[in-house]
Amino acid sequence: MIEQQGKPNKKEYYITDNGRSKLKEWIEDEKPSEPIFRDEFIIKIYSSWLSGPETTITLLKERQHFTEELEKLKNDQDADFTDYQKGYSSRYYLLSRRLAIINIELEWTDRLLKSLLAQMTGSANK
């Protein structure tokens, strides 16, 4: 058990020697399957023509809030990036990928919101 300040304590798990061997074998010998992306938010945005711009704006603002919260978590994780220097490069790779995705999501929702709001106020260029 790892005690933490301001957060619930967390359990720490370890991989067995047999598990480590199987994992290494899997990483080295098996080709990864094609990624499957299931994002209910994207499906709702795609189908939002049924509901109108107000619903789309609400969905975008909710996603924007969610991604902003994830961005705040980045600040908490900054210390963890030092793990890269301790030999935990795979953790660094995953964290940096996730942060890049969050930044793209924030930029995209911001552009789409601005466009929809401009259309609703009649100030969009046609």
PyMOL commands that set and color helices and strands:
alter all, ss='L'
color gray80, all
select helices_A, chain A and resi 17-29+40-46+48-50+53-86+89-121
alter helices_A, ss='H'
color red, helices_A
deselect
rebuild
show_as cartoon
